[in-house]
C-alpha cells in the first residue's frame, strides 16, 4: 500500500467516524419536558414551558411534552369541574388555532352522537 492509498484510507475512516458521531448525537429527542408531580394552577402559570390555557379552577395538573423531528406530543391532564371545562373550551380552541395555524369548530355542548343500531 503506497502513501496515497494510506492517506485516502485514513481520510475515509475519519469521515466515516465523523458521520457516525453526527448520527449518534442526533439520535435523541429534540425536546422533552415533563413534570413528575402534580402542579397547582399557580405553579403551572409560573412555568415558562407550560403555555396551555388552563381553566381558573384547574388543579392536580400533569404536563409533558415530547418532540422529535416530525413527531410532537403534548400531554395535559388536570382536574376541574365539568362546567368550567365546557365554558373554557373556546379559549383552548383559539389557542390551538393560533399555535398550529388550524381552524377548529366547536360542536354545540348539547351535541350527542347518533346511536348505532345494535
C-alpha positions in Angstrom: 0.0 0.0 0.0 1.6 3.3 -1.1 1.4 6.6 0.8 -1.5 7.9 -1.3 -3.7 4.9 -0.5 -2.8 5.2 3.2 -3.9 8.9 3.2 -7.0 8.0 1.3 -7.9 5.2 3.7 -7.2 7.5 6.7 -9.4 10.2 5.2 -12.2 7.7 4.5 -12.0 6.3 8.1 -12.0 9.9 9.6 -15.1 10.9 7.5 -16.8 7.6 8.4 -16.2 8.2 12.2 -17.4 11.8 11.9 -20.6 10.7 10.2 -21.2 8.1 12.8 -20.6 10.7 15.5 -23.1 13.1 14.0 -25.7 10.3 13.5 -25.2 9.1 17.1 -25.5 12.6 18.5 -28.8 13.2 16.7 -30.5 10.0 17.9 -32.2 11.6 21.0 -35.4 13.6 21.0 -35.2 17.3 20.1 -37.2 18.3 23.1 -38.6 16.5 26.2 -40.1 18.1 29.3 -42.2 16.6 32.0 -43.4 17.4 35.5 -43.4 14.3 37.6 -45.5 15.7 40.4 -48.9 17.3 40.0 -48.8 21.1 39.9 -51.2 23.7 41.2 -52.5 26.4 38.8 -50.2 29.0 40.3 -47.2 26.7 39.7 -48.3 25.9 36.2 -48.7 29.6 35.3 -45.2 30.3 36.5 -43.6 27.6 34.3 -42.5 29.1 31.0 -42.8 25.7 29.3 -46.5 25.4 30.1 -48.4 27.5 27.6 -51.6 25.5 27.5 -54.6 27.7 28.7 -55.9 26.1 31.8 -59.3 27.0 33.4 -59.0 29.0 36.6 -60.4 26.1 38.7 -57.8 23.6 37.4 -55.7 21.6 40.0 -53.6 18.5 40.1 -52.1 19.5 36.7 -49.8 17.0 34.9 -48.0 18.2 31.9 -45.4 16.7 29.5 -44.1 17.5 26.0 -42.0 15.4 23.6 -40.7 16.5 20.2 -38.5 14.6 17.8 -38.2 15.5 14.1 -41.8 15.2 12.8 -43.3 13.9 16.0 -44.8 16.2 18.6 -46.8 15.1 21.6 -48.3 17.2 24.4 -50.0 15.7 27.4 -52.1 17.9 29.6 -54.1 16.3 32.4 -55.9 18.3 35.2 -58.9 18.2 37.4 -61.6 20.9 37.2 -65.4 21.0 37.3 -67.0 19.8 34.1 -68.9 23.1 33.6 -65.7 25.1 33.9 -64.1 22.9 31.2 -67.1 23.3 28.9 -67.0 27.1 29.3 -63.2 27.1 28.7 -63.1 25.1 25.5 -63.4 28.2 23.3 -60.2 29.5 24.8 -58.4 26.2 24.2 -59.6 26.0 20.6 -58.5 29.6 19.9 -55.1 28.8 21.5 -54.8 25.6 19.3 -55.8 27.6 16.2 -53.2 30.2 16.9 -50.3 27.8 17.8 -50.9 25.3 14.9 -52.5 27.5 12.3 -55.6 25.4 12.2 -59.3 26.2 12.3 -61.3 24.1 14.7 -65.0 24.5 15.1 -66.9 23.9 18.3 -69.8 21.5 18.4 -72.7 22.6 20.5 -72.5 21.5 24.1 -75.8 19.7 23.8 -74.4 17.6 20.8 -74.9 13.9 21.2 -73.6 11.4 18.7 -76.1 9.4 16.7 -76.7 5.9 18.1 -75.9 2.9 16.0 -78.3 0.1 15.6 -77.4 -3.0 17.6 
